[in-house]
Amino acid sequence: MNKGILATITATAFAASLAVAAPASAAVTFDAATGNGFVGKGDVQLAAGWNNKQLQDNAAAVNFKAQTVSATEATWTCDRDAGPQTQARASTTTTTTSGVVSAIARERNQITGFVLSGYDGGDPVVEEERDGPAVGSCATGWTAINLVVGETEVLDSGLFLFVGGNLIGELAITPVV
């Protein structure tokens, strides 16, 4: 057989296998502030390695958890009340927000996705950790001046798929514009 024809057949077969191995996935939308959004069945199937029947059979065991980690930096100066002495101060507050997201299977003869309808129990759990003194704090006899609190920066944010309490993986979130 001609080497050029063999190379063309091999390349075509390889491209076809990629098309089968990488199914298109629907967009995952999620608002971390409210816990609302949508996860298409294709995203769950891709993450779990399921075919359609497996998704239909296991849909009741599917749940989602969200986590966002953000940081806020603050700087200020402490001015001594009794004289011209100052101290520069800085603090970084890292906030982790997490919660189980309520999901309702969207069904049209079969499950086609999951509507995310907010956090179970209302608000997510918020934990803060501070690196440095309390923002704006100074020793007795000192006054805080020039307090500057920076913008909050999101360091990491994710929506995670669980089945029967076991972590399956993180879902890629499509930003809402």
N, C-alpha and C positions, 0 to 999 in steps of 0.2 A: 504494500500500500504506500502511496506517496506520503512523505513526511509532512508536507504542508496540509494535506487533507486530514491526516491523523491529528495534527496540532489543532486544527479548526474544530474537529469533532470533540476532542478533549476539552478545549476551552468552552465550547457550547454546553457540554455536559456539566462542567464545573459551575458555570453561571446559572444553569437551571437548578442545580442542587442548592445554591445559595438562595435562590428565590423561594424554594420550598422550606429551607431551614430557618429563614428569617421572615416570619409572617408580619404583615403590617399591624401596628398596634394603634388603638384609638388613643385619643388624648386623655390624660389624667388631669383633671382640674381640682384644685384644692386651695381653700382660703384658711390659712393657719389661725387667723384671728377668730373665725367663727366655727371652724370644723366642717364647713359645707363644701360640697364638690361632687365630682362624679368619677368613677373608675369603670371603664369599659371592660366587658368580659375578655376581650383579647389581651388586655394588659395582665389580668389575673391568670389567664391561661399561659401566657408567655413566662411570667414569673414562676408559676408553679409547675410548668412543664406538662400541662394538662391538655387533653383534647376536649371537644365540646361535651361529650358524655360525662367525663370526669368532672368538669365544671358543674354541670347540672346536678350530679350526684353529691358533690361536696359543698355546694353553695351555702348551705346553712352553717357550716363550720368556718366560713370566711369572715375575718374581721380586720380592721385597720387601726393602726396606732400612728400618731403624729408626734414629731419632736422638732423643736426649733431651739437653736442655741444662738444667743446674741450677746453683744458686749457694748457697754457704754463707758466712755472715759470722761473723767472730770478733772479739772485742775483749778487750783485757787491759791491764794496767798494768805498767810496768817500774819497779821500786823500786831506787834506788841503794843498794848494800851499804854504802858509806862515809858515808851521810848521808841526811837527809830530802829527797830529790829524787825526783820521779816523772815518767814519760812515759806518755801515753796512746797506745796502738797499736791499729790495726785492719787487717784483711785480708779480702778477699773472694776466695774460690776458685770459679772457674767450671769445671764439669766437663761435657765433652761425651762422651756414650756413643753409639757407633754400630756397626752391624753388619749383615751380610747375614743375612736370616732364611731358614732352610730351609723350603721349602714342598712339600707333597705334594698333588697334585690329588686331590680327593675325587670318585670316579667311581661313578655308578649309571646305567649305560647311556650316560651322558654326564657331562661334568665339571660338578659342581654347586657347587664352591667349592674353597678351598685351606686345608688344615690347616697351620698354622704350627707347626713342631716344634723350635724353638730356633735359636740362632745357629750359622751355619756355623763349624766349627772350635772350637766350645765357647763361649768367652766373647766378648762384644763388645769393641771397641777403646775404651779409656777415655783421654781426654786432659784434663789439668788445666792451667789458666792462673790464676796468682795475681796479684791487684792489691794489692800491699802486701808487708810482710815475712812470712817463714815464721811460721805460727801459733805463738804462745807464745815467740817469739824476743826476746832482749834483748842489748844489747852486753855485752862482758866487764865484770864488776864490777856487773852489774845482775841482778835476779831478777824473773821474771815472776810476777805475782800477779793474782788476780781474773779468771782466764781464763773467758770466756763464749763458747761456740760455739753459734750460733743453729741453728734448724731449717733443713734443706736445702729450698730452694724450687725447684720445677720451673718453669723459665722458658718452655720450649717442648718439645713432644714430638710426634713424628709417625711415621707408617708410610707409606712411599712405594712406589708401584707403578712397576716398570720392565718394559719389554718389549724383549727383545733388547739390553739394556744402555742403552736410552734412557729417561729419566725421563718418565713419563706424568703423574703427579700425586700429590698427597697424599690418603690415604684418611681419612675421618672415623672416629674410634675411638669406640665406644660404651663408656662407663665400666662396669666390672663392679662391681656393688654387693654 
